[in-house]
Amino acid sequence: MDKQDGMNYAPKGLVNHIVEKGEFPFAAIGLDHGHIYGMCNGLIEAGGELVAVYDPDPNKLEKFCTTYPNVIPAASEEEILKNPSIKLIAAANIPVDRCDLGLRVLDAGKHFFVDKPGFTNLNQIGKAKKKTAETELKWGIYYSERLHVESAVFAGQLIEEGAIGRVIQVTGMGPHRANPDSRPDWFFDPKYYGGILCDIGSHQVEQFLYYTGAKDAKVLHSKVANYNFKKYPKFEDYGDATLVADNGATFYFRVDWFTPDGLGTWGDGRVFILGTDGYIEIRKYIDIARENQGDHLYLVNHQGEKQYQLSGKVGCPFFGEFILDCLNGTENAMTQEHAFKAASLCIEAQEKAMKIETAERLSVN
């Protein structure tokens, strides 16, 4: 697992098979983002069986098949879609193309599990809502910064137990390392990835809705900028937004591409959760200058102060729950409404964002 490069960060967790071998065959289509490896790892650890893969790029295909030696490369997307034994398609193709692929997948009678951002505009979400209603199939979105982080999972458990009372405010920070020389061209054009608030901001919005128990929220204001990437004038290297939920909880988040090379991981992701009876801080990937291992959680409430190190201790139950949801028609992992609402709010924040014009932009090179 490459902790220096967020694009190829693929967490591995506890193995907890909730289905028998052969009960949940799935395939991968679209290997443009390295998150596909984390998605497949999570499904495999829950008992899913990765049986096929397709991507038009032979180099991406070769790397994927080396990582998963039992997978069979398909000659075409259609070959996988027509395979009646495959129950789900996992995808991390270029974001602007993800919705169209999902529509084809559901039309083929299979569930869809896609990397974030699941969509780049609201029109796509409307199509996806219509298709899921027609087919009653799942359209899951890989919001990895909560679903695949044990400290973030544990925070949800503490909140559900009432450890900090009612959540009234969340602050999220999602810094990332750009690694521009290793990025594909589409990475620098919002037309393809949706913009910074749509893309990495989607993690933040989903966490806010989840931790506060909100069904909806209003975007109060948002802004984006290109401070330091003169070579890529369309690229957004900074964004932030403020939201208020339908239950009164408030939210501020900041996302950026300014992780310095001296940090021991690709981003110092943190979440601060304020409740009526205490607060939580999550240090997801590193405890800077103290411990390179991630998954630290700090809890303060009326009972005192606690610090937890949670790597390998909690697991990531989403994947098993999602498999069971696909098999049983339930919604225990994440409701379809929640997945789509998080996606729509980050797009709304993106569309409303004020573009900051900077007096001077410094080249990264």
Residue frames as qw, qx, qy, qz and C-alpha x, y, z in Angstrom:
[[0.000, 0.889, 0.458, 0.000, 0.00, 0.00, 0.00],
 [0.450, 0.321, 0.009, 0.833, 1.54, 3.29, -1.16],
 [0.268, -0.749, -0.465, 0.389, 1.05, 5.85, 1.62],
 [0.261, -0.370, 0.157, 0.878, 2.80, 8.56, -0.38],
 [0.133, 0.003, -0.559, -0.818, 0.38, 8.54, -3.32],
 [0.467, 0.193, 0.517, -0.691, -3.31, 9.02, -2.62],
 [0.650, 0.352, -0.319, -0.593, -4.30, 7.97, -6.14],
 [0.668, 0.191, -0.716, -0.072, -2.86, 4.51, -5.51],
 [0.224, -0.281, 0.708, -0.607, -3.72, 4.24, -1.83],
 [0.698, -0.100, -0.567, -0.425, -5.51, 0.89, -1.49],
 [0.429, -0.458, 0.579, -0.520, -6.36, -0.02, 2.10],
 [0.598, -0.034, -0.795, -0.096, -6.42, -3.62, 3.24],
 [0.488, -0.465, 0.306, -0.672, -8.47, -4.51, 6.30],
 [0.446, -0.179, 0.822, -0.305, -9.72, -7.41, 8.36],
 [0.334, 0.015, -0.818, -0.468, -10.91, -10.46, 6.45],
 [0.378, 0.140, 0.685, -0.607, -14.50, -11.22, 7.43],
 [0.170, -0.068, -0.791, -0.583, -16.32, -13.33, 4.85],
 [0.457, 0.158, 0.473, -0.737, -20.04, -12.83, 5.17],
 [0.832, 0.353, -0.052, -0.424, -20.85, -14.94, 2.08],
 [0.832, -0.148, 0.505, 0.173, -19.61, -18.32, 0.90],
 [0.219, -0.367, 0.624, 0.655, -17.19, -18.77, -1.99],
 [0.082, 0.203, 0.804, 0.552, -18.99, -18.32, -5.30],
 [0.017, 0.679, 0.693, -0.242, -22.01, -16.63, -3.74],
 [0.105, 0.930, 0.138, -0.325, -21.05, -13.11, -4.84],
 [0.657, 0.126, 0.349, 0.656, -18.97, -12.99, -8.06],
 [0.123, 0.930, 0.126, -0.323, -18.08, -9.47, -9.15],
 [0.708, 0.343, 0.224, 0.576, -16.00, -7.82, -11.86],
 [0.224, -0.681, 0.002, 0.697, -14.08, -4.58, -12.39],
 [0.512, 0.627, 0.390, 0.439, -14.47, -2.24, -15.36],
 [0.111, 0.908, 0.000, 0.404, -12.44, 0.96, -15.67],
 [0.795, -0.333, -0.194, 0.469, -9.05, 1.19, -13.98],
 [0.318, 0.742, 0.005, 0.591, -8.33, 4.91, -14.46],
 [0.271, -0.738, 0.340, -0.516, -8.10, 5.62, -10.72],
 [0.339, 0.271, -0.855, 0.285, -6.17, 3.50, -8.23],
 [0.500, -0.181, 0.461, -0.710, -9.13, 3.50, -5.84],
 [0.831, 0.095, -0.372, -0.403, -10.34, 0.44, -7.76],
 [0.521, 0.209, -0.777, 0.285, -7.82, -1.58, -5.74],
 [0.150, -0.108, 0.631, -0.754, -9.23, -0.45, -2.41],
 [0.701, 0.053, -0.008, -0.711, -12.75, -1.16, -3.65],
 [0.798, 0.163, -0.555, -0.171, -11.83, -4.66, -4.74],
 [0.269, 0.231, -0.788, 0.502, -9.86, -5.34, -1.55],
 [0.389, -0.094, 0.465, -0.790, -12.88, -4.45, 0.58],
 [0.817, 0.110, -0.144, -0.547, -15.27, -6.64, -1.41],
 [0.685, 0.248, -0.682, 0.061, -12.84, -9.58, -1.44],
 [0.085, 0.227, -0.744, 0.623, -12.23, -9.32, 2.32],
 [0.565, 0.001, 0.361, -0.742, -16.00, -9.55, 2.81],
 [0.613, 0.082, 0.782, -0.071, -16.22, -12.72, 0.72],
 [0.615, 0.699, 0.009, -0.366, -16.79, -11.36, -2.78],
 [0.750, -0.066, 0.527, 0.394, -15.03, -13.21, -5.59],
 [0.199, 0.751, -0.264, -0.571, -13.30, -11.07, -8.22],
 [0.780, 0.163, 0.594, 0.109, -13.73, -13.06, -11.43],
 [0.575, 0.531, 0.397, 0.479, -13.23, -10.68, -14.38],
 [0.191, -0.700, -0.008, 0.688, -11.80, -7.31, -15.38],
 [0.562, 0.577, 0.395, 0.441, -11.88, -5.08, -18.44],
 [0.089, -0.847, 0.045, 0.522, -10.00, -1.92, -19.36],
 [0.718, 0.693, 0.038, 0.056, -8.89, -0.80, -22.82],
 [0.081, 0.849, -0.507, 0.123, -5.41, 0.07, -21.53],
 [0.898, 0.075, -0.426, 0.083, -3.23, -3.09, -21.56],
 [0.326, 0.379, -0.573, 0.649, -0.76, -1.63, -19.05],
 [0.473, -0.330, 0.339, -0.743, -3.47, -0.97, -16.48],
 [0.920, -0.043, -0.176, -0.348, -4.89, -4.41, -17.16],
 [0.727, 0.260, -0.563, 0.295, -1.52, -6.12, -16.68],
 [0.031, 0.369, -0.569, 0.734, -0.92, -4.37, -13.35],
 [0.680, -0.226, 0.174, -0.675, -4.40, -5.29, -12.11],
 [0.941, 0.055, -0.287, -0.169, -4.04, -8.95, -13.10],
 [0.508, 0.339, -0.630, 0.480, -0.66, -9.09, -11.38],
 [0.247, -0.325, 0.488, -0.771, -2.26, -7.80, -8.18],
 [0.744, 0.022, 0.427, -0.514, -5.19, -10.21, -8.46],
 [0.025, -0.347, 0.866, 0.360, -3.79, -13.34, -10.17],
 [0.304, 0.261, 0.912, -0.082, -7.10, -15.22, -10.19],
 [0.403, 0.648, 0.220, -0.607, -8.98, -12.58, -12.17],
 [0.584, 0.270, 0.643, 0.416, -9.69, -13.26, -15.85],
 [0.029, 0.406, -0.168, -0.898, -9.22, -10.34, -18.28],
 [0.554, 0.576, 0.578, -0.166, -12.21, -9.89, -20.58],
 [0.459, 0.210, 0.487, 0.713, -11.98, -8.98, -24.24],
 [0.068, -0.459, -0.289, -0.837, -14.63, -6.27, -23.89],
 [0.290, -0.088, 0.448, -0.841, -16.96, -4.52, -21.49],
 [0.728, 0.022, -0.239, -0.642, -19.86, -6.29, -23.19],
 [0.613, 0.099, -0.782, 0.057, -18.39, -9.70, -22.33],
 [0.123, -0.010, -0.727, 0.675, -18.65, -8.87, -18.64],
 [0.434, 0.050, 0.170, -0.884, -22.08, -7.24, -18.87],
 [0.747, 0.080, -0.421, -0.508, -23.49, -10.33, -20.61],
 [0.368, 0.134, -0.884, 0.255, -22.09, -12.76, -18.04],
 [0.588, -0.538, -0.348, -0.494, -25.16, -13.84, -16.02],
 [0.754, -0.319, -0.482, 0.312, -23.13, -15.07, -13.04],
 [0.347, 0.116, -0.247, 0.897, -21.62, -11.65, -12.22],
 [0.216, -0.734, -0.630, 0.131, -23.70, -9.78, -9.65],
 [0.168, -0.933, -0.080, 0.309, -21.84, -6.47, -9.35],
 [0.645, 0.523, 0.011, 0.557, -19.48, -4.26, -11.33],
 [0.439, -0.739, -0.056, 0.508, -16.89, -2.15, -9.51],
 [0.551, 0.655, 0.220, 0.468, -15.64, 0.83, -11.50],
 [0.348, -0.742, 0.002, 0.573, -13.09, 3.64, -11.26],
 [0.542, 0.464, 0.394, 0.579, -13.09, 4.99, -14.78],
 [0.175, 0.171, -0.002, 0.970, -12.77, 8.71, -15.59],
 [0.116, 0.340, 0.642, -0.677, -15.38, 10.50, -13.43],
 [0.395, 0.326, -0.121, -0.850, -17.29, 12.17, -16.26],
 [0.515, 0.146, -0.721, -0.440, -17.94, 8.70, -17.79],
 [0.039, -0.059, 0.918, -0.390, -19.00, 6.93, -14.60],
 [0.539, 0.249, 0.390, -0.704, -22.71, 7.65, -14.83],
 [0.673, 0.391, -0.375, -0.504, -23.05, 6.30, -18.37],
 [0.339, 0.244, -0.906, 0.065, -21.23, 3.13, -17.37],
 [0.226, 0.043, 0.772, -0.593, -23.51, 2.75, -14.35],
 [0.652, 0.307, 0.083, -0.688, -26.60, 3.04, -16.53],
 [0.627, 0.349, -0.639, -0.277, -25.26, 0.26, -18.79],
 [0.128, 0.185, -0.916, 0.332, -24.46, -1.90, -15.78],
 [0.416, 0.155, 0.607, -0.659, -27.94, -1.60, -14.29],
 [0.687, 0.372, -0.201, -0.591, -29.51, -2.20, -17.70],
 [0.515, 0.310, -0.796, -0.070, -27.52, -5.44, -17.76],
 [0.804, -0.424, -0.323, -0.262, -29.15, -6.46, -14.47],
 [0.718, -0.044, -0.440, 0.537, -26.12, -5.96, -12.23],
 [0.387, -0.876, -0.176, 0.228, -25.41, -3.81, -9.19],
 [0.497, 0.681, -0.101, 0.528, -22.92, -0.95, -9.54],
 [0.611, -0.700, -0.081, 0.361, -20.19, 0.16, -7.13],
 [0.522, 0.704, 0.048, 0.480, -18.32, 3.23, -8.31],
 [0.520, -0.135, -0.248, 0.806, -15.47, 5.34, -7.05],
 [0.014, -0.890, -0.300, 0.343, -16.20, 8.86, -5.92],
 [0.417, 0.238, 0.261, -0.838, -17.13, 11.24, -7.39],
 [0.485, 0.293, 0.824, 0.006, -19.95, 9.12, -8.71],
 [0.365, 0.785, 0.467, 0.179, -21.13, 12.02, -10.88],
 [0.400, -0.057, 0.058, 0.913, -19.89, 15.31, -12.27],
 [0.215, -0.142, -0.132, -0.957, -23.26, 17.08, -12.73],
 [0.451, 0.086, 0.586, -0.667, -26.79, 16.99, -11.35],
 [0.711, 0.307, -0.269, -0.572, -28.30, 15.75, -14.60],
 [0.459, 0.259, -0.850, 0.010, -26.36, 12.51, -14.22],
 [0.121, -0.019, 0.812, -0.570, -27.74, 12.00, -10.72],
 [0.623, 0.226, 0.156, -0.733, -31.26, 12.43, -12.07],
 [0.690, 0.308, -0.565, -0.332, -30.63, 9.66, -14.59],
 [0.280, 0.197, -0.895, 0.287, -29.18, 7.39, -11.92],
 [0.364, 0.044, 0.589, -0.720, -32.13, 7.95, -9.59],
 [0.728, 0.269, -0.109, -0.621, -34.53, 7.04, -12.36],
 [0.616, 0.318, -0.710, -0.124, -32.57, 3.91, -13.27],
 [0.072, 0.135, -0.878, 0.454, -32.29, 2.62, -9.70],
 [0.536, 0.134, 0.403, -0.730, -36.03, 3.13, -9.24],
 [0.738, 0.329, -0.332, -0.487, -36.72, 1.21, -12.46],
 [0.650, 0.297, -0.699, 0.025, -34.38, -1.70, -11.78],
 [0.749, -0.622, 0.062, -0.218, -34.31, -1.82, -7.94],
 [0.858, 0.128, -0.217, 0.447, -30.56, -2.41, -8.23],
 [0.510, -0.748, -0.064, 0.420, -27.86, -0.78, -6.08],
 [0.481, 0.737, -0.070, 0.470, -25.71, 2.18, -7.13],
 [0.685, -0.633, -0.115, 0.341, -23.05, 2.29, -4.43],
 [0.322, 0.862, -0.200, 0.337, -20.41, 5.01, -4.18],
 [0.807, -0.111, -0.330, 0.476, -16.98, 4.45, -2.62],
 [0.152, -0.904, 0.124, -0.379, -16.69, 7.28, -0.08],
 [0.807, 0.089, -0.486, 0.323, -13.46, 5.75, 1.13],
 [0.177, 0.442, -0.448, 0.757, -12.42, 8.40, 3.65],
 [0.589, -0.330, 0.367, -0.640, -15.20, 7.19, 5.95],
 [0.948, 0.036, -0.072, -0.307, -16.02, 3.70, 4.70],
 [0.895, 0.219, -0.284, 0.265, -12.42, 2.46, 4.51],
 [0.174, 0.535, -0.484, 0.671, -10.91, 4.16, 7.58],
 [0.538, -0.329, -0.758, 0.164, -11.28, 2.31, 10.88],
 [0.175, -0.219, -0.429, 0.858, -11.06, 5.43, 13.06],
 [0.321, -0.021, -0.210, -0.923, -13.85, 7.02, 11.01],
 [0.585, -0.253, -0.712, -0.294, -15.96, 3.87, 11.41],
 [0.446, -0.288, -0.683, 0.501, -15.34, 3.89, 15.16],
 [0.044, 0.043, 0.159, -0.985, -16.36, 7.55, 15.40],
 [0.513, -0.182, -0.439, -0.715, -19.74, 6.61, 13.97],
 [0.617, -0.286, -0.730, 0.066, -20.11, 3.86, 16.55],
 [0.278, -0.184, -0.501, 0.799, -19.28, 6.26, 19.39],
 [0.249, -0.042, -0.078, -0.964, -21.81, 8.80, 18.12],
 [0.601, -0.236, -0.610, -0.459, -24.50, 6.11, 17.82],
 [0.568, -0.292, -0.691, 0.338, -23.80, 5.11, 21.43],
 [0.254, -0.912, -0.253, -0.199, -24.28, 8.73, 22.54],
 [0.733, -0.201, -0.196, 0.620, -20.67, 9.28, 23.60],
 [0.250, -0.045, -0.012, 0.967, -20.74, 12.99, 22.68],
 [0.273, 0.537, 0.468, -0.647, -24.47, 13.68, 22.72],
 [0.575, 0.724, 0.379, -0.036, -26.14, 15.25, 19.69],
 [0.561, -0.008, 0.302, 0.771, -23.72, 16.28, 16.95],
 [0.131, 0.888, 0.300, -0.322, -24.03, 19.99, 16.24],
 [0.257, 0.887, -0.302, -0.238, -20.92, 20.82, 14.18],
 [0.899, 0.011, 0.297, 0.321, -18.42, 19.00, 11.97],
 [0.132, 0.873, -0.363, -0.298, -15.17, 20.35, 10.54],
 [0.931, 0.123, 0.295, 0.179, -13.44, 18.29, 7.85],
 [0.019, 0.818, -0.457, -0.350, -9.97, 18.67, 6.36],
 [0.913, 0.210, 0.340, 0.073, -9.01, 16.70, 3.28],
 [0.063, 0.816, -0.464, -0.340, -5.51, 17.66, 2.11],
 [0.942, 0.221, 0.233, 0.097, -3.97, 15.58, -0.68],
 [0.379, -0.517, 0.496, 0.586, -0.56, 15.32, -2.34],
 [0.577, 0.649, -0.066, -0.492, -0.77, 16.27, -6.01],
 [0.608, -0.187, 0.688, 0.350, 2.14, 14.27, -7.51],
 [0.505, 0.683, 0.018, -0.527, 1.50, 16.11, -10.80],
 [0.158, 0.544, -0.731, -0.379, 4.13, 14.29, -12.83],
 [0.103, -0.009, 0.994, 0.025, 2.39, 10.94, -12.31],
 [0.432, 0.453, 0.540, -0.563, -1.17, 12.15, -12.97],
 [0.415, 0.398, 0.694, 0.433, -3.08, 11.60, -16.23],
 [0.083, 0.198, 0.229, 0.950, -4.13, 14.61, -18.29],
 [0.362, -0.589, -0.563, -0.452, -7.80, 14.33, -17.29],
 [0.532, -0.466, -0.520, 0.479, -6.85, 14.91, -13.65],
 [0.264, -0.244, -0.075, 0.930, -6.17, 18.60, -14.36],
 [0.192, -0.167, -0.415, -0.874, -9.40, 19.46, -16.21],
 [0.361, 0.093, 0.601, -0.707, -12.62, 19.95, -14.18],
 [0.657, 0.223, -0.315, -0.647, -14.61, 18.88, -17.24],
 [0.651, 0.142, -0.741, -0.078, -13.46, 15.33, -16.54],
 [0.395, -0.086, -0.791, 0.459, -13.26, 15.20, -12.73],
 [0.283, -0.739, -0.593, -0.152, -15.97, 17.70, -11.78],
 [0.048, -0.780, 0.186, -0.595, -13.87, 20.19, -9.82],
 [0.253, 0.287, -0.764, 0.519, -12.22, 19.91, -6.41],
 [0.450, -0.122, 0.474, -0.747, -15.42, 20.25, -4.33],
 [0.863, 0.144, -0.172, -0.453, -17.20, 17.67, -6.46],
 [0.714, 0.316, -0.614, 0.113, -14.23, 15.30, -6.34],
 [0.445, 0.043, -0.726, 0.524, -12.45, 15.13, -2.99],
 [0.296, -0.193, 0.278, -0.893, -15.11, 17.30, -1.39],
 [0.730, -0.171, -0.459, -0.476, -17.54, 14.41, -1.81],
 [0.574, -0.071, -0.726, 0.372, -15.82, 12.55, 1.03],
 [0.069, 0.040, -0.440, 0.895, -16.34, 15.50, 3.32],
 [0.514, -0.127, -0.112, -0.841, -20.02, 16.05, 2.54],
 [0.738, -0.140, -0.625, -0.212, -20.83, 12.36, 2.99],
 [0.442, -0.063, -0.689, 0.571, -19.18, 12.31, 6.41],
 [0.164, -0.084, 0.241, -0.953, -21.14, 15.38, 7.50],
 [0.673, -0.151, -0.309, -0.654, -24.48, 13.84, 6.57],
 [0.731, -0.091, -0.674, 0.054, -23.55, 10.55, 8.25],
 [0.375, -0.024, -0.621, 0.688, -22.18, 11.89, 11.53],
 [0.222, -0.017, 0.238, -0.945, -25.01, 14.38, 12.00],
 [0.258, 0.351, 0.888, -0.149, -27.77, 12.02, 10.89],
 [0.293, 0.515, 0.013, -0.805, -28.98, 14.65, 8.41],
 [0.640, 0.436, 0.629, 0.066, -31.11, 13.86, 5.37],
 [0.442, 0.749, 0.256, 0.423, -30.38, 17.11, 3.54],
 [0.443, -0.537, -0.080, 0.714, -28.36, 20.32, 3.82],
 [0.331, 0.929, 0.162, 0.030, -28.04, 23.77, 2.30],
 [0.675, 0.119, 0.022, 0.728, -24.82, 25.10, 0.81],
 [0.158, -0.890, -0.226, 0.363, -24.31, 28.53, 2.36],
 [0.285, 0.895, -0.290, -0.183, -21.16, 29.46, 0.47],
 [0.893, -0.074, 0.313, 0.315, -18.19, 27.87, -1.26],
 [0.217, 0.902, -0.296, -0.227, -15.06, 28.89, -3.09],
 [0.921, 0.076, 0.220, 0.312, -12.29, 27.39, -5.22],
 [0.036, 0.921, -0.305, -0.242, -8.91, 28.58, -6.45],
 [0.889, 0.275, -0.069, 0.361, -5.81, 27.75, -8.41],
 [0.358, -0.911, 0.150, 0.143, -3.06, 29.16, -6.19],
 [0.402, -0.657, 0.586, 0.251, -0.01, 27.29, -7.34],
 [0.662, 0.121, 0.696, 0.250, -0.57, 25.30, -10.54],
 [0.219, 0.686, -0.175, -0.672, 0.13, 27.85, -13.27],
 [0.031, -0.241, 0.859, 0.450, 0.99, 25.06, -15.68],
 [0.068, -0.384, -0.903, -0.181, -2.60, 23.78, -15.40],
 [0.118, -0.127, 0.081, -0.981, -4.81, 26.92, -15.44],
 [0.617, -0.296, -0.413, -0.601, -8.11, 24.99, -15.28],
 [0.608, -0.147, -0.736, 0.258, -7.05, 22.94, -12.27],
 [0.447, -0.752, 0.022, -0.484, -8.41, 23.74, -8.81],
 [0.546, 0.204, -0.687, 0.434, -5.87, 23.16, -6.05],
 [0.024, -0.064, -0.632, 0.772, -7.96, 24.59, -3.21],
 [0.389, -0.436, -0.492, -0.646, -11.63, 24.59, -2.18],
 [0.046, -0.114, -0.774, 0.621, -13.78, 25.07, 0.90],
 [0.368, -0.423, -0.519, -0.645, -17.47, 25.28, 1.76],
 [0.174, -0.020, 0.654, -0.736, -19.92, 25.87, 4.60],
 [0.422, -0.284, -0.716, -0.479, -23.21, 23.97, 4.90],
 [0.383, -0.148, 0.561, -0.719, -26.09, 23.77, 7.37],
 [0.100, -0.113, -0.978, -0.146, -28.11, 20.57, 7.71],
 [0.437, -0.449, -0.478, -0.616, -31.86, 20.13, 7.88],
 [0.671, -0.541, -0.490, 0.129, -31.49, 19.28, 11.58],
 [0.227, -0.971, 0.029, -0.070, -29.53, 22.47, 12.34],
 [0.771, -0.378, 0.247, 0.449, -26.02, 20.97, 12.44],
 [0.295, 0.914, -0.192, -0.200, -23.35, 23.02, 10.69],
 [0.892, 0.023, 0.283, 0.353, -20.33, 22.06, 8.63],
 [0.187, 0.892, -0.338, -0.234, -17.12, 23.59, 7.30],
 [0.898, -0.059, 0.330, 0.286, -14.67, 21.68, 5.14],
 [0.128, 0.844, -0.409, -0.323, -11.44, 22.41, 3.33],
 [0.914, 0.122, 0.324, 0.209, -9.82, 20.33, 0.59],
 [0.139, 0.898, -0.341, -0.242, -6.53, 21.02, -1.18],
 [0.928, 0.294, -0.081, 0.212, -3.59, 19.62, -3.12],
 [0.121, 0.852, -0.363, 0.358, -0.84, 21.08, -0.93],
 [0.894, -0.433, 0.087, 0.072, 0.46, 18.15, 1.12],
 [0.077, 0.849, -0.519, -0.062, 4.22, 18.82, 1.44],
 [0.747, 0.329, -0.578, 0.011, 6.75, 16.15, 0.54],
 [0.083, 0.413, -0.741, 0.524, 7.94, 15.97, 4.14],
 [0.716, -0.178, 0.320, -0.594, 4.71, 14.39, 5.39],
 [0.231, -0.263, 0.936, 0.035, 4.91, 10.62, 5.79],
 [0.393, 0.407, 0.825, -0.006, 1.64, 10.00, 3.96],
 [0.229, 0.400, 0.543, 0.702, -0.38, 11.46, 1.08],
 [0.211, -0.588, -0.182, -0.760, -2.58, 13.63, 3.29],
 [0.100, -0.013, -0.723, 0.683, -3.18, 14.55, 6.93],
 [0.395, -0.428, -0.549, -0.600, -6.92, 13.92, 6.80],
 [0.083, -0.093, -0.709, 0.694, -8.77, 14.99, 9.93],
 [0.340, -0.573, -0.529, -0.525, -12.32, 15.36, 11.16],
 [0.027, 0.037, -0.580, 0.814, -13.47, 17.31, 14.22],
 [0.386, -0.473, -0.686, -0.396, -16.94, 16.43, 15.53],
 [0.080, -0.170, 0.468, -0.863, -18.58, 18.60, 18.20],
 [0.399, -0.458, -0.767, -0.208, -21.48, 17.25, 20.22],
 [0.402, -0.744, -0.075, -0.528, -23.59, 18.62, 23.04],
 [0.795, -0.589, 0.127, -0.072, -21.72, 16.40, 25.53],
 [0.673, -0.431, 0.451, 0.398, -18.22, 16.12, 24.10],
 [0.482, 0.768, -0.273, -0.322, -16.11, 16.08, 20.98],
 [0.897, 0.004, 0.375, 0.233, -14.09, 13.75, 18.76],
 [0.209, 0.786, -0.447, -0.372, -11.00, 14.30, 16.66],
 [0.940, 0.157, 0.286, 0.101, -10.05, 11.75, 14.00],
 [0.004, -0.744, 0.559, 0.365, -6.49, 11.66, 12.68],
 [0.914, 0.279, 0.061, -0.288, -6.99, 9.28, 9.82],
 [0.863, 0.451, -0.176, 0.145, -3.66, 8.58, 8.19],
 [0.593, 0.265, -0.404, 0.644, -0.89, 9.83, 10.49],
 [0.458, -0.851, -0.210, 0.149, -0.24, 11.39, 13.89],
 [0.512, 0.762, -0.164, 0.361, 2.30, 13.94, 12.70],
 [0.155, 0.687, -0.540, 0.461, 5.77, 13.98, 14.25],
 [0.566, -0.399, 0.573, -0.438, 4.71, 11.23, 16.68],
 [0.590, 0.003, 0.807, -0.022, 3.56, 8.10, 14.87],
 [0.156, 0.250, -0.624, -0.724, 3.43, 7.21, 11.18],
 [0.023, -0.312, -0.947, -0.077, 0.59, 4.79, 11.76],
 [0.276, -0.277, -0.212, -0.896, -2.88, 6.21, 11.19],
 [0.571, -0.445, -0.626, -0.291, -6.34, 5.58, 12.64],
 [0.246, -0.094, -0.586, 0.766, -6.02, 7.69, 15.78],
 [0.292, -0.675, -0.462, -0.496, -9.15, 8.92, 17.50],
 [0.165, 0.052, -0.531, 0.830, -9.39, 11.32, 20.43],
 [0.380, -0.619, -0.602, -0.331, -12.54, 11.47, 22.55],
 [0.096, 0.057, -0.496, 0.861, -13.35, 14.02, 25.25],
 [0.436, -0.542, -0.502, -0.514, -16.65, 13.93, 27.14],
 [0.500, -0.695, 0.146, -0.495, -18.00, 14.22, 30.69],
 [0.959, -0.278, -0.010, 0.052, -16.29, 10.94, 31.62],
 [0.552, -0.612, 0.359, 0.439, -12.82, 12.20, 30.71],
 [0.344, 0.736, -0.448, -0.374, -10.27, 12.02, 27.88],
 [0.848, -0.044, 0.522, 0.085, -9.45, 8.96, 25.76],
 [0.262, 0.654, -0.550, -0.450, -7.06, 8.22, 22.92],
 [0.885, 0.117, 0.440, -0.094, -7.55, 5.20, 20.64],
 [0.089, 0.500, -0.710, -0.488, -5.27, 3.63, 18.05],
 [0.757, 0.215, 0.389, -0.479, -7.65, 1.59, 15.89],
 [0.442, 0.508, -0.637, -0.374, -5.68, 0.03, 13.03],
 [0.432, 0.121, -0.890, -0.078, -6.74, -3.59, 12.62],
 [0.027, 0.082, 0.801, -0.593, -9.19, -3.40, 15.52],
 [0.440, 0.350, 0.331, -0.758, -12.51, -2.25, 14.08],
 [0.414, 0.261, 0.810, 0.324, -12.76, -3.42, 10.50],
 [0.205, 0.210, -0.238, -0.926, -14.74, -1.85, 7.69],
 [0.407, 0.265, 0.837, -0.250, -18.24, -3.35, 7.83],
 [0.449, 0.536, -0.057, -0.712, -19.57, -1.40, 4.85],
 [0.289, 0.364, -0.760, -0.454, -18.37, -3.95, 2.29],
 [0.013, -0.123, -0.988, 0.090, -20.02, -6.96, 3.87],
 [0.280, 0.506, 0.546, -0.606, -23.19, -5.01, 4.52],
 [0.370, 0.527, -0.282, -0.711, -23.22, -3.76, 0.93],
 [0.189, 0.146, -0.925, -0.295, -22.86, -7.30, -0.44],
 [0.074, 0.333, 0.893, -0.292, -25.78, -8.42, 1.73],
 [0.313, 0.553, 0.203, -0.745, -27.81, -5.40, 0.60],
 [0.334, 0.384, -0.600, -0.617, -27.24, -6.42, -3.02],
 [0.176, -0.018, -0.979, -0.097, -28.26, -10.00, -2.30],
 [0.071, -0.430, -0.838, 0.329, -31.24, -9.25, -0.05],
 [0.005, 0.663, 0.447, 0.601, -32.58, -5.92, -1.29],
 [0.468, -0.743, -0.361, 0.313, -31.89, -4.22, 2.07],
 [0.274, 0.812, -0.075, 0.511, -30.25, -0.86, 2.82],
 [0.731, -0.643, -0.113, 0.196, -28.03, -1.44, 5.84],
 [0.683, -0.011, 0.074, 0.726, -24.66, -0.37, 4.40],
 [0.043, -0.285, 0.037, 0.957, -25.85, 2.98, 3.03],
 [0.470, 0.624, 0.554, -0.288, -29.21, 4.09, 1.75],
 [0.501, 0.431, 0.462, 0.592, -29.49, 5.00, -1.90],
 [0.042, -0.949, -0.259, -0.174, -30.90, 8.35, -0.84],
 [0.512, -0.779, 0.168, 0.321, -27.82, 9.09, 1.29],
 [0.653, -0.068, 0.459, 0.599, -25.37, 8.13, -1.49],
 [0.324, 0.623, 0.456, 0.546, -27.10, 10.37, -4.01],
 [0.212, -0.957, -0.196, -0.030, -27.65, 13.26, -1.57],
 [0.574, -0.602, 0.241, 0.501, -23.93, 13.45, -0.71],
 [0.528, 0.161, 0.515, 0.656, -23.12, 13.44, -4.42],
 [0.145, 0.791, 0.447, 0.391, -25.64, 16.16, -5.23],
 [0.345, -0.919, -0.098, 0.164, -24.56, 18.47, -2.39],
 [0.560, -0.431, 0.331, 0.625, -20.89, 18.41, -3.38],
 [0.378, 0.393, 0.539, 0.642, -21.88, 19.22, -6.97],
 [0.089, -0.912, -0.367, -0.160, -24.09, 22.04, -5.71],
 [0.483, -0.763, 0.088, 0.421, -21.17, 23.41, -3.68],
 [0.542, -0.068, 0.478, 0.687, -19.00, 23.18, -6.81],
 [0.241, 0.620, 0.546, 0.509, -21.53, 24.94, -9.02],
 [0.215, -0.940, -0.254, -0.072, -22.06, 27.76, -6.51],
 [0.706, -0.396, -0.023, 0.587, -18.37, 28.24, -5.76],
 [0.113, 0.976, -0.112, -0.148, -16.78, 31.64, -6.04],
 [0.853, 0.268, -0.027, 0.447, -13.59, 31.42, -8.09],
 [0.412, -0.824, 0.066, 0.384, -10.80, 33.23, -6.28],
 [0.623, 0.712, -0.070, 0.317, -8.58, 35.23, -8.58],
 [0.715, -0.532, 0.001, 0.454, -5.09, 35.28, -7.12],
 [0.095, 0.948, -0.189, -0.238, -2.68, 38.14, -7.69],
 [0.175, 0.652, -0.728, -0.119, 0.22, 35.78, -8.27],
 [0.983, -0.029, 0.084, -0.161, 0.40, 32.11, -9.13],
 [0.191, -0.681, 0.697, 0.121, 3.62, 30.28, -8.54],
 [0.738, 0.304, -0.548, -0.250, 4.64, 27.35, -10.70],
 [0.893, -0.382, 0.208, -0.112, 4.93, 23.96, -9.03],
 [0.909, 0.227, 0.014, 0.350, 7.96, 23.20, -11.17]]
